[in-house]
């Protein structure tokens, strides 16, 4: 069993923004991940998407601080060209849903790595990804 989760943008952003509706949940989740001795892995597209949100919503200082913390506390994975293509194909299977390419890439990577996705987004359930959830 892999001892890491592949993070989605939602909980990563929520963990840093105290005004986010999921902030307390994200903070609790981080504590639970530590208790379970699970690492957090982030796909580069997710890193870029989250950084952009933090920068736009919370400012340059917060974004810089967030990036430093993330780069020191997580591992990163870079999707291959084949994984991007597979994600694009996967979107076609769910044409009635507004699933982003970001999420499809994370779903493909999660399947490849055998890791659950830490997310608050129902689209991962739709894509039949294994999802890590902790209910308090």
NORWOCOR-V184468 format. One record per run of one state. SS is the DSSP state (A for helix, B for strand, O for the rest). FROM is the first residue (numbers start at 0). TO is the last residue. If there is no record, write none. Layout:
BEGIN
SS_FROM_TO / SS_FROM_TO
END
This chain:
BEGIN
O_0_2 / B_3_6 / O_7_7 / A_8_15 / O_16_21 / A_22_34 / O_35_37 / B_38_42 / A_43_57 / O_58_58 / A_59_72 / O_73_73 / B_74_76 / O_77_79 / A_80_91 / O_92_99 / A_100_112 / O_113_114 / B_115_117 / O_118_121 / A_122_125 / O_126_129 / B_130_131 / O_132_135
END
